[in-house]
Amino acid sequence: MKTLKGLVSALTLAAGLVSGASFANAAEYTLTISSWTPPTAGMNSDMWPRLTAMIEEATGGRVTAQVKYGLASPPAQLDLVQDGAADMSWIFHGYNPGRFSVTKLVELPGYAANSADLSARYWNVHQKYLEAAGEHRGVKLIGLMVHGPGQVHTSDPVQSLDDVKGLKLRIGGGVASDVGEAIGVTGIHVSAPKVYETLASHAADGTLMSIEGRKGFNLVEVAPNMFEMPGGFYRASFALIMNEDKFNAMPADIQEALNGVFGEKASRMAGEVWDEIDVIGRDLTIATPGNAIVLASEADQATFKGLSADIVAKVIAEISAKGIDANAAFAILENGE
């Protein structure tokens, strides 16, 4: 039976590769995707290939895409796409704090939804409430996503929130910065691609990051200990973006086909990938000698819930001050519609 299943899987994969190759050969447009994480990271190994396959299928192979690395630093991806040096990319909103603020709403700790559902809700909430802020001006927004619950990963064992206090933790930005301050750590702001060298050089004691990073950024080697808070210490907000001129230059029927892929559909797919690669990161941690996962105690969970309430109130107040119904948007993110 295993042999038969393996044969079917191999044939299915081969058929997909042949189909993809045929699409690529027949494509009228090849979109350049800029990505800032390593090829092994889940967004590159899984998300971009899936989105490319969706684009090829929707356009009958007239449009395809290819990923290129090293075109710009993570914070520069927005300008890269806006200027047309790349056709598409993905951005972490926390790397551009002067530009993005309403996106912090989805980064709040405590959301129970998985990344697929939360990403789909995020897209709809953005269209209904957050788009009015105009924070993605200059590029075509084609998807929104969140990674799984962000956790504390450290070189030395951590058994409680008290053990976390005073540590130097790498923090990406956004709500994670507020969380770091609340739990009493010293935040070191470093982009994700540099987290391994930051921890390996002992410039930080650990990092706030999703579980996926244990594989994608080799945290199992430099941060073998994970302190897990149910629901996460935070989530992270990302956008999939496209150059507006590139999109507008395409024929109307291709634009229509692409718009059928972009939006909620692309957002949910990206969230599904995050859910899958978080499982991979957890499984790798369990399977790697010397690695350990410690679940926060009920007392620590209660303490963090109190700290979280203050962060939630602060972010909702910030967004409400922009004339956006942040409470209504938050309720949808939390409970769905």
C-alpha positions in Angstrom: 0.0 0.0 0.0 2.8 2.4 0.9 4.4 1.7 -2.5 1.2 2.4 -4.3 0.7 5.7 -2.4 4.3 6.7 -3.1 3.8 6.0 -6.8 0.6 8.0 -6.9 2.3 10.9 -5.1 5.3 10.8 -7.4 3.1 10.8 -10.5 1.0 13.6 -9.2 4.1 15.7 -8.4 5.5 14.9 -11.9 2.3 15.9 -13.5 2.3 19.2 -11.6 5.9 19.9 -12.6 5.2 19.2 -16.2 2.1 21.4 -16.1 4.0 24.2 -14.3 6.8 23.9 -16.9 4.3 24.1 -19.7 2.8 27.2 -18.2 6.2 28.8 -17.7 7.1 28.2 -21.3 3.8 29.6 -22.6 3.7 32.6 -20.2 3.3 36.1 -21.7 4.2 37.7 -18.4 6.7 36.5 -15.8 6.4 38.4 -12.5 9.5 39.0 -10.5 9.0 38.2 -6.8 11.4 39.7 -4.3 11.7 37.7 -1.1 13.9 38.5 1.9 13.9 35.2 3.8 16.0 32.2 2.9 14.8 29.6 0.4 14.2 27.1 3.2 11.7 29.4 4.9 8.1 28.4 4.5 7.0 31.5 2.6 9.5 30.7 -0.1 9.3 26.9 -0.1 5.5 26.8 0.1 3.6 30.0 -0.1 5.1 31.6 -3.3 4.9 28.4 -5.3 1.3 27.9 -4.3 0.4 31.5 -5.2 2.3 31.1 -8.5 0.3 28.0 -9.3 -2.9 29.8 -8.5 -1.9 32.6 -10.8 -1.0 30.3 -13.6 -4.2 28.3 -13.4 -6.4 31.5 -13.2 -4.7 33.0 -16.3 -4.4 29.8 -18.3 -0.7 30.0 -18.1 -0.4 33.5 -19.5 1.1 34.7 -16.2 3.7 33.1 -14.1 6.3 34.2 -11.5 9.7 33.6 -10.2 11.3 34.3 -6.8 14.6 36.3 -6.6 16.6 36.8 -3.4 18.8 39.5 -2.1 17.2 42.4 -4.1 16.8 44.6 -1.0 16.7 44.5 2.8 13.4 43.5 4.5 12.4 47.1 5.3 13.1 48.2 1.7 10.7 45.7 0.1 7.9 48.3 0.0 10.0 50.8 -1.9 11.4 48.1 -4.2 7.9 47.2 -5.4 6.6 50.7 -5.5 9.6 51.7 -7.7 9.1 48.7 -10.0 12.5 47.1 -9.3 10.4 44.0 -8.4 6.8 43.2 -9.4 5.7 41.5 -6.2 6.9 41.0 -2.6 5.8 40.4 1.0 6.4 42.9 3.8 6.3 42.8 7.5 4.5 45.9 8.6 6.6 46.2 11.7 9.7 47.0 9.6 8.1 50.3 8.5 6.7 51.7 11.8 6.3 55.2 10.5 4.2 54.0 7.7 1.9 51.4 9.2 -0.1 51.6 12.4 -3.6 50.3 11.9 -2.1 46.9 11.0 -1.2 46.5 14.6 -4.8 45.5 15.3 -4.2 41.9 14.1 -0.9 41.6 16.0 -2.6 41.7 19.4 -2.1 38.7 21.7 -4.8 36.2 22.5 -6.5 35.5 19.1 -7.7 31.9 19.2 -8.2 31.5 15.4 -5.6 29.7 13.3 -3.6 31.7 10.8 -5.8 30.7 7.9 -9.0 31.9 9.4 -7.4 35.0 11.0 -5.7 36.0 7.7 -9.0 35.7 5.9 -10.8 37.8 8.5 -7.9 40.3 8.4 -8.4 40.8 4.7 -12.2 41.5 5.1 -11.6 43.7 8.1 -9.0 45.7 6.2 -11.4 46.2 3.3 -14.3 47.2 5.5 -12.4 49.3 8.1 -8.7 49.7 7.8 -8.3 50.6 4.1 -9.5 54.1 4.9 -6.1 54.8 6.6 -4.4 54.5 3.2 -1.3 52.9 4.6 -0.7 50.7 1.5 -0.8 53.7 -0.9 1.5 53.4 -3.9 1.3 49.6 -4.3 -1.5 47.1 -5.1 -2.4 45.2 -2.0 -3.1 41.6 -3.0 -3.2 39.7 0.3 -2.8 40.0 4.0 -1.7 37.4 6.5 -0.5 36.6 10.0 1.9 34.1 11.3 1.1 31.7 14.1 1.3 32.6 17.8 4.6 34.2 18.5 6.6 32.6 21.4 9.7 33.2 23.4 12.8 31.2 22.2 15.9 31.3 24.3 19.4 29.8 24.5 19.0 29.0 28.2 15.9 27.3 29.7 12.9 29.5 30.7 10.3 28.1 33.1 8.2 31.2 33.9 7.6 34.8 33.1 9.9 35.7 35.9 12.7 34.0 34.1 12.0 36.1 31.0 12.4 39.4 32.8 15.6 41.1 32.1 16.5 39.0 29.1 17.7 40.6 25.8 15.3 39.4 23.2 15.4 40.0 19.5 12.1 41.7 18.5 10.9 42.4 15.0 8.7 45.4 15.8 5.0 46.2 15.9 3.0 44.9 18.8 5.9 42.6 19.7 7.7 45.7 20.9 4.8 46.5 23.3 4.7 42.9 24.5 8.5 43.0 25.1 8.2 46.1 27.2 5.3 44.6 29.2 7.1 41.4 30.1 10.2 43.3 31.1 12.7 42.4 28.4 15.3 44.5 26.6 14.3 44.6 23.0 16.9 44.3 20.3 15.4 45.2 16.9 16.8 42.9 14.2 15.2 41.7 11.1 14.3 38.0 10.9 17.1 37.0 8.4 19.7 38.1 11.0 18.2 36.4 14.0 20.5 33.3 13.8 23.7 35.3 13.8 22.4 37.6 16.5 21.7 34.6 18.8 24.8 32.7 17.7 27.0 35.7 18.7 25.2 36.0 22.0 24.2 39.5 21.2 20.7 38.5 22.4 19.5 35.8 24.9 16.7 34.8 22.6 13.9 36.0 20.3 10.2 36.6 20.0 9.2 34.6 16.9 6.7 32.2 15.5 7.2 28.5 15.9 8.0 28.2 12.1 11.3 30.0 12.8 12.6 27.0 14.6 13.1 25.4 11.2 13.1 28.4 8.8 15.7 30.2 10.8 17.4 27.2 12.5 16.4 28.3 16.0 16.7 24.7 17.1 20.5 25.3 16.9 20.8 28.7 18.7 17.6 28.8 20.8 16.8 25.3 21.9 14.3 26.4 24.5 10.8 27.5 23.7 8.5 29.1 26.3 5.0 28.8 25.0 2.1 31.0 25.9 -1.3 29.6 24.7 -2.6 32.0 22.1 0.8 33.5 21.7 2.6 36.6 23.0 1.6 38.3 19.8 0.9 37.7 16.1 2.7 39.4 13.2 1.1 41.3 10.3 2.2 40.8 6.7 1.1 42.0 3.3 1.5 40.6 -0.2 2.0 43.5 -2.6 2.3 44.2 -6.3 3.5 47.1 -8.4 0.5 49.0 -9.5 1.9 50.0 -13.0 2.7 46.4 -13.7 -0.8 45.3 -12.9 -2.5 48.1 -14.7 -0.5 47.4 -17.9 -1.9 43.9 -18.2 -5.0 43.2 -20.4 -8.3 43.6 -18.7 -9.1 39.9 -18.8 -5.8 39.0 -17.0 -6.5 41.7 -14.4 -9.9 40.2 -13.8 -8.3 36.7 -13.5 -5.7 37.9 -11.1 -8.2 39.7 -8.9 -10.0 36.4 -8.6 -6.9 35.0 -6.9 -5.9 38.0 -4.9 -7.7 39.2 -1.8 -9.3 36.8 0.7 -8.4 33.7 -1.4 -4.7 34.5 -1.4 -4.8 35.6 2.2 -6.4 32.4 3.4 -3.9 30.3 1.4 -1.0 32.2 2.9 -2.4 31.7 6.4 -2.8 28.0 5.7 0.9 27.8 4.9 1.8 29.5 8.2 -0.4 26.9 10.0 1.4 24.0 8.2 4.9 25.3 8.8 4.3 26.0 12.4 3.5 22.3 12.8 6.8 21.5 11.1 8.7 23.8 13.4 7.1 22.2 16.5 7.7 18.7 15.2 11.4 19.5 14.5 11.8 20.9 18.0 10.4 17.8 19.6 12.6 15.6 17.4 15.8 17.6 18.0 18.0 16.4 21.0 18.6 19.2 23.5 15.4 21.1 22.5 12.5 21.6 24.9 9.1 23.3 25.0 7.8 24.6 28.3 4.1 25.6 28.6 3.4 28.7 30.6 1.7 27.9 33.9 -1.9 28.9 34.6 -0.6 31.6 36.9 1.6 33.0 34.2 -1.2 32.8 31.7 -3.4 34.9 34.0 -0.6 37.4 34.5 0.0 37.8 30.8 -3.8 38.1 30.2 -3.8 41.1 32.4 -0.8 42.6 30.7 -2.4 41.9 27.3 -5.5 43.8 28.2 -3.5 47.0 28.6 -1.9 46.5 25.2 -5.2 45.8 23.5 -6.7 48.9 25.0 -3.7 51.0 23.9 -3.8 49.8 20.3 -7.6 50.1 19.9 -7.3 53.7 21.3 -4.6 54.5 18.8 -6.6 53.2 15.8 -9.8 54.7 17.0 -8.1 58.1 17.1 -7.7 57.8 13.3 -11.5 57.7 12.9 -11.7 54.0 12.4 -14.2 51.8 14.3 -11.4 49.7 15.9 -13.7 48.0 18.4 -15.9 46.6 15.6 -12.9 45.6 13.6 -11.3 43.9 16.6 -14.6 42.0 17.3 -14.5 40.5 13.8 -10.9 39.5 14.1 -11.6 37.9 17.4 -14.9 36.1 16.7 -15.4 36.2 12.9 -18.6 37.4 11.3 
